[in-house]
């Protein structure tokens, strides 16, 4: 099922960040077919794009928008650049609207490829540093974090081949150092979805507090027959709703912790197993309540004590907890593919900087620490071991085992699009190779 954040994306939205708003307003010709063609353009080499009248016309028309995007991407983020901080976010809180950003980001990458093909390396590198700046901003976003992380992953997937191309050949020391700093900042902002999962839990709890109230229950009771209405009214008082809210919050916090651990451990099955077990426990309590019989139910109504309210609260919590259960079976490995892909890029950058400074390749990645990397990035598809590195004369390869967890010795590269379309097609490594 779609997560709450994705559902919000389809609903109300707010403009995402001043600067970007102006850039979006300056876009031209990016509706309909041209917007759909951007992915196809990104698959083409820069030399081919540079000969395409349609592609170059699109880039020329949008240079003012790209200038604004580049300027906006240089801004520092306090975590609320794309949507403001809300003390108690709910399902009705407007989410950032990222559609214009995606279009401009793809255009920026196209422009970088065309400029590189034309020998305008400085301008190409300026575009790519802006792209990296935007990725840093997304990684720093703290409101609607899950939506921003998914945007970050999508943009990194689009940018990775273009960034990798820029490292090959005659990339200058200043560009390599600045790109390394920006991608390093992006990596530091990654918390394995802890903040995103906590925020999703808070949104859910706040939404239930707003929707499940004595006033709402009274409106609902008006539809009941008289005796049932009177019976419900005896039990469903403020104490009852306080119990519902506190027990639902506790169940949500347990689920949040399980989801966060699944992301940390790269173990999507653990999240699904926890949800199944939790719903099973809650359902068993509900069935036990329902099996108590009419006499016990009448006694609960007559006494209207705390125990009776607690039993009824458990029934409602079971119903609320079973609604819209998010599934992260696909998102967990995709998150780690992006995490490892970023690590591969950062490590390749560090190797290039080492090579430029020392006129030779390092014998092992450990030699990059601490001057070029604080630590060698982990491969979370290989039990957290350091990324793999192979040196071959003046060339080198850095790679992650990829989602199948197998070492293909960088002989087979993971096809991200195919894997996204069909998770069973997970063969191949995540590779940077000279």
Steps between C-alpha positions, in 0.01 A plus 500: 500500500607856446638684799324794653755735347428371151129545554568856604693558180180437309306745714560854614851631450701812571759671276844359582743779589540854380753515217379168371154651470634768266697239306185295452312808379774566242479150345395482137379211287505243779140393496370178350721323248817705554493428873452129430794508257751618762582148620566394142731796448696406812576158354672659201870591490582869517624506140164369378310752712718781367389412145131478589310812397213421739727438797719806443195722440348377825822576685532845341143592591557395860837659576333775713321230701825303539683814617238540773521129588880517532472802730234331714711183528779701664285588802563344840208301639380505859299185435186689399596646163232323298220506756472685832524343841158405638472424870229237457487381138198295393378339180354841406833687523607618151795303365776644279426483130814372328381449140664821365826419677525161329461658157760768567740249657484283188554807281803591711651155438424525127667841489805358678531221244466737204754744641746219575461372142576851371813525713344749742619307804477789748134564415424127511661474844303804620180317408607184679599686816154660496347154460703381800388806697137413434564143618650635823190716555271203448704286738476773766120534476330420830133566424337243274834322521388174338378684191825698482710184540313338213560812289868491598526135394331569166724798428815312605403215268472749212817686593735210580593414137564866415703558816701186428573622146632826641760317711655328203756684292627841604291599799681774692604490865271787603193335346582161653550655843176700490295211364651277769400751768142522375449127464662458841246741649222302333634177652524655849132592486397138452357345815360178353150651499477539879366858487268415210349204682456704817332779306266254326404367842431850633287585197296186557457561874404865450252407229331246728488751787322744269261249347416270792338728758194498729335752267556285193372194687184683605427591137550137404276378783206697363474232232460222763173363642408660832614222736830449319556877499442523875726202569783643290467839665555345847836354401634747243589795721823703530671223698420254221643724227810575706553123518451463124747777425767379743476135395495587130805723557681215677422258216614758244825566690572125507440481127715808437791342688461177302493686167805706594690184596403336170649795312811502717554125454394490131242238598157569344368159605546596867263795463232287336544230766458754780180641349356150459582413862369830637172479310468138614530599867249782463258279310524232770409758766205614290376144450533432872283804571240395244488146642409617851127477428195721540490482881856629534427775249195609700707500819760724331228742391334504841818558698681713237822446692858558391556131420198496269618814324847353462362184337292704257796730431706196395233411246512848348882505501502172306273650235703822474835321489387268220406792272750606235797296621807625309720241332868578455591176325619686190613824659753345742726340233458803271614723783809286545568490126506881504710497819755263345493683168586824677776320688643366174503850348660654808765231511578538130536874557742436785706262284514761221613769743764267646619413149518867399700592810737203511519404130404144581202298613463387862574135567196477728208722591629531857772730364232760420426546872508764646625742232240418234230315694410499869436127463463259210125479421329178598334255265170426670439225245815329632431499876642851543847412369696776322430544130703282266797647312705362212809672361623417150805701399368856453135401515282400790155376596294567812184301554225378733363146485154637417157379619560132423786503753732314262849600393496509121853645499359805316450282192126570495344838581162525669235639265314731737198555277450128438538429871253774594248354255562143617668452841587142406743636237756599762817353350805720459725734695480878549816611321732787422768396253765694312 
